[in-house]
Amino acid sequence: MVVRMRHTRAHTANRRSHHALKSQTLAKCECGAPRVSHRACAECGRYRGRVVVDMAAKAKKKAAKAGSKSEAAK
């Protein structure tokens, strides 16, 4: 089957000109670290002035997991 009305390369390029990805805008957290807008800070776990992620507990859990992994490898 043959395409009846073929789009030219220019027509296709004009349509695809809006497909480019936009870079994320970074906001500055209370702790001074850059963070993505509308997301909790990866450094301190704060969002809109309150702590939503307990980063100390998260780091402790990660260290325990890494320790048990290294013991299992031995």
Secondary structure, 3 states (H helix, E strand, C coil): CCCCCCCCHHHHHHHHCCCCCCCCCEEECCCCCEEECCCCCCCCCEECCEECCCHHHHHHHHHHHHHHHHHHHC
